[in-house]
Each structure stands twice: as C-alpha cells, then as structure tokens.
Amino acid sequence: MDKEFLETQLESCRQEHKNLDDELVSLLSSGAMDDLYIHRLKKKKLIIKDQIRIIESRLMTDIIA
C-alpha cells in the first residue's frame, strides 16, 4: 500500500482512539452508569488500537524493505 495513505490512516485511527479515550474519561468521571455503552466504547477502542498496530507494522515493513 501507499506509504502516505497508511500514514493518513494511522493518524486518523490515533485521533479516533484519543476521542474515544476522552469520551470514556468524561463518562466515567461524571458517574455515568450506562455500562453497556461504556463497554461498547472500550471494545471499539481496542479494535482501533489493533488497527493502529497493523498499520504501524505495515509501515515498518515498508521501511525495512
């Protein structure tokens, strides 16, 4: 894949991960009790973290090759 495309995707994923983290912190500090919603946000955050690792791995492969 194109390196610029991967870098753009990586930055997008990182921003989405940060946004989810900010939302979780806000919900948890406000005492929100919607456990299902919080669980879904955490799961989505983990999925995005996995995507970040995959993209980083692809970028490292491009650097090595």
N, C-alpha and C positions, 0 to 999 in steps of 0.2 A: 504494500500500500504506500501511498504517497506520504512522505515524512511530515509535510505541512498539514495534511489532513489529520494525521494521527495526533500531532501536537495540538491542533484545534479541538479535536475530540477530547483529548486529555484535559485541556483547560476547562472545557465545558463540563466534564464529569467532576472535576475538582470543585468547580463552582457550585454545582448541584449538591455535591456531598456536603459542602460547607453550609449551604442554605438549609439542608435537612438537619444538620447538626444544630444550627442556630434555632430552628423551629423546635427541635426536641428540648433544647435547654430552656427555651421560653415556656414550653408546655409543662415541663417538669418543675420549673421554679414557680410557676403560677399555681401549682397544685391541681392541674387538670387530671381528671380521673378517667379519661377515655382510654382505657388500657388497650383496647383493640386498635385504635388509631395510632397510639404510640408504638405498639408492636409492628404495625404496618410500616411506619416511618423508619423504625430501626432495621427492618428487613430490607426495605428499599435502599437504605444507606449502605448496608452490607453488599447488596448486589452492585451498587455503583462502585464501591471500594474494589470489588473483584474486577469490574470493567477497567478501573484505573490500573490495576496490576497487570492486566492483559495488555493494555496499550503500552504501558511502560516496558513490558517485556518485548513487545514488537519493536519499539524504538531502540532498545538496547541491541537487539538482533541486527537492526539496520546499521548501528554504529560499529559493531564488531565485524560485520560483513563488508 
